[in-house]
Amino acid sequence: MLTDLPNLLTLLRIAAIPALVGLVATQNQVACVVAFGLYIAACITDYFDGALARSRKQTSDLGRMMDPIADKLLVGAMLLVLAGTQQLRLCALYAAIIIMLREIAISGLREFMASRRETVPSTRLAKWKTAIQMFAIGFLVLGDKGGAMLHLSWLPLTIIGSVLLWVSVVPTLVSGWGYLRAGFSRMGV
């Protein structure tokens, strides 16, 4: 049901995206800190929506569909606004492109499999991939400007976020390859 708390948390994560994009795009210290707080809250809902659904026995097909979509929308929007505002360092734009291509390919695979009434279940590695990406994006959202406001100038947050984004490429590609292999084997390819 759409009004169950786990589904409402997922919808809140999606609803936070326009505010996050606007805050990150302003590129000032206060907006970076506010965006970071809102982003952390959105990421926390990613954990709690699933945990609450399982503990309350409110799992549903709608929730299983919306949760990964909310994750992809959040990660994709943040990567795009960070790229658009040139906040990605160490050629991390290419890591973002790899991440986005994988997400689109796997979403297409899931869509195709659903049309055949089959599923491609999420893996533990894919959950780790999402967690690393979310940590990386958190560092990038706060950035060096927000870090300075929080007296973290000594910490190169943008560099750390960019490195973590590259680190996330490994589980992104490995889990994506695993999904493709599983999908193709079910298709008989």
C-alpha positions as CSV (number, residue, x, y, z in Angstrom):
1,M,0.0,0.0,0.0
2,L,1.3,3.4,-0.9
3,T,0.5,4.9,2.5
4,D,2.5,2.3,4.5
5,L,5.4,4.0,6.3
6,P,8.1,2.1,4.4
7,N,6.6,3.3,1.1
8,L,6.2,6.9,2.4
9,L,9.9,6.9,3.3
10,T,10.7,5.9,-0.2
11,L,8.5,8.6,-1.6
12,L,10.2,11.2,0.8
13,R,13.6,10.2,-0.6
14,I,12.3,10.9,-4.1
15,A,10.6,14.2,-3.0
16,A,13.9,15.4,-1.5
17,I,15.7,15.2,-4.9
18,P,14.6,18.6,-6.3
19,A,15.6,20.4,-3.1
20,L,19.0,18.6,-3.1
21,V,19.7,19.5,-6.7
22,G,18.8,23.2,-6.0
23,L,20.9,23.4,-2.9
24,V,23.9,21.7,-4.5
25,A,23.6,24.0,-7.6
26,T,23.8,27.2,-5.5
27,Q,27.4,26.2,-4.4
28,N,27.6,28.3,-1.3
29,Q,28.7,27.1,2.2
30,V,25.3,27.1,3.9
31,A,23.6,25.4,1.0
32,C,26.3,22.7,1.0
33,V,25.8,22.0,4.7
34,V,22.0,22.0,4.4
35,A,22.2,19.8,1.3
36,F,24.5,17.4,3.1
37,G,22.0,17.1,6.0
38,L,19.1,16.5,3.7
39,Y,21.1,14.0,1.7
40,I,22.1,12.1,4.8
41,A,18.4,12.0,5.8
42,A,17.5,10.7,2.4
43,C,20.1,8.0,2.6
44,I,18.9,6.9,6.0
45,T,15.4,6.4,4.6
46,D,17.0,3.9,2.2
47,Y,17.9,1.7,5.1
48,F,14.8,2.2,7.2
49,D,12.2,1.7,4.4
50,G,13.4,-1.9,3.9
51,A,14.0,-2.6,7.6
52,L,10.6,-1.3,8.5
53,A,8.9,-3.2,5.7
54,R,10.4,-6.5,6.8
55,S,9.8,-5.9,10.6
56,R,6.2,-4.8,10.1
57,K,5.6,-7.4,7.4
58,Q,4.7,-4.6,5.0
59,T,6.7,-5.8,2.0
60,S,5.0,-5.3,-1.3
61,D,5.7,-5.5,-5.0
62,L,5.2,-1.7,-5.1
63,G,7.9,-1.2,-2.4
64,R,10.3,-3.7,-4.1
65,M,9.9,-1.7,-7.4
66,M,10.0,1.8,-5.9
67,D,13.1,1.4,-3.6
68,P,15.7,0.7,-6.3
69,I,14.1,3.4,-8.5
70,A,14.4,5.9,-5.6
71,D,18.0,4.9,-5.2
72,K,18.8,5.4,-8.9
73,L,17.0,8.7,-9.0
74,L,18.9,10.0,-6.0
75,V,22.3,8.8,-7.1
76,G,21.7,9.8,-10.8
77,A,20.4,13.3,-9.9
78,M,23.3,14.0,-7.5
79,L,25.9,12.8,-10.0
80,L,24.4,15.0,-12.7
81,V,24.3,18.1,-10.5
82,L,27.8,17.5,-9.2
83,A,29.1,17.0,-12.8
84,G,27.1,20.1,-14.0
85,T,28.6,22.2,-11.2
86,Q,32.1,20.8,-11.9
87,Q,32.5,19.4,-8.4
88,L,33.9,16.0,-9.5
89,R,37.7,15.8,-9.3
90,L,40.3,13.2,-10.4
91,C,38.3,12.5,-13.7
92,A,35.5,11.2,-11.5
93,L,33.1,12.4,-14.3
94,Y,34.1,9.2,-16.0
95,A,33.3,7.1,-12.9
96,A,29.8,8.9,-12.9
97,I,29.3,8.0,-16.6
98,I,30.2,4.3,-15.9
99,I,27.8,4.3,-12.9
100,M,25.0,5.8,-15.0
101,L,25.5,3.5,-17.9
102,R,25.4,0.4,-15.6
103,E,22.2,1.7,-13.9
104,I,20.4,2.2,-17.3
105,A,21.5,-1.2,-18.6
106,I,20.4,-3.1,-15.5
107,S,17.1,-1.1,-15.4
108,G,16.5,-2.2,-19.1
109,L,17.3,-5.8,-18.2
110,R,14.9,-5.7,-15.3
111,E,12.2,-4.2,-17.5
112,F,12.7,-6.9,-20.1
113,M,12.8,-9.7,-17.5
114,A,9.6,-8.3,-15.9
115,S,7.9,-8.4,-19.3
116,R,8.7,-12.2,-19.3
117,R,7.4,-12.4,-15.7
118,E,10.8,-13.1,-14.3
119,T,12.9,-11.2,-11.8
120,V,16.6,-10.4,-11.3
121,P,16.9,-10.2,-7.5
122,S,19.3,-7.7,-5.9
123,T,22.6,-9.0,-4.6
124,R,24.6,-8.1,-1.5
125,L,27.3,-6.7,-3.8
126,A,24.8,-4.4,-5.4
127,K,23.8,-3.2,-2.0
128,W,27.5,-2.5,-1.1
129,K,27.8,-0.7,-4.5
130,T,24.9,1.6,-3.5
131,A,26.3,2.2,-0.1
132,I,29.8,3.2,-1.4
133,Q,28.2,5.5,-4.0
134,M,26.1,7.2,-1.4
135,F,29.1,7.7,0.9
136,A,31.1,9.1,-2.0
137,I,28.3,11.5,-3.0
138,G,27.9,12.6,0.6
139,F,31.5,13.8,0.7
140,L,31.0,15.5,-2.7
141,V,27.7,17.2,-1.7
142,L,29.3,18.6,1.5
143,G,32.5,19.4,-0.5
144,D,35.3,21.6,0.5
145,K,33.0,24.7,0.9
146,G,30.7,22.9,3.3
147,G,33.6,21.3,5.1
148,A,35.2,24.7,5.7
149,M,31.9,25.9,7.4
150,L,32.0,22.8,9.7
151,H,35.8,23.4,10.4
152,L,36.9,20.4,8.4
153,S,39.1,22.4,6.0
154,W,42.0,20.1,6.8
155,L,40.0,17.2,5.2
156,P,40.0,17.1,1.3
157,L,36.3,16.1,1.1
158,T,36.0,16.6,-2.6
159,I,39.1,14.4,-3.3
160,I,37.8,11.8,-0.8
161,G,34.4,11.7,-2.5
162,S,36.0,11.5,-6.0
163,V,38.2,8.6,-4.9
164,L,35.3,6.8,-3.3
165,L,33.3,7.3,-6.5
166,W,36.1,5.5,-8.4
167,V,36.2,2.8,-5.7
168,S,32.4,2.2,-6.2
169,V,33.0,1.5,-9.9
170,V,34.5,-1.9,-9.1
171,P,31.3,-3.3,-7.4
172,T,29.2,-1.4,-9.9
173,L,30.8,-3.2,-12.8
174,V,31.1,-6.6,-11.1
175,S,27.5,-6.6,-9.9
176,G,26.3,-5.3,-13.3
177,W,28.1,-8.1,-15.0
178,G,26.5,-10.6,-12.6
179,Y,23.1,-9.3,-13.4
180,L,23.7,-9.5,-17.1
181,R,24.9,-13.0,-16.9
182,A,22.0,-14.1,-14.8
183,G,19.5,-12.3,-17.1
184,F,21.1,-13.8,-20.3
185,S,21.1,-17.3,-18.8
186,R,17.4,-17.0,-18.1
187,M,16.8,-15.8,-21.6
188,G,18.8,-18.8,-23.0
189,V,21.5,-16.6,-24.5
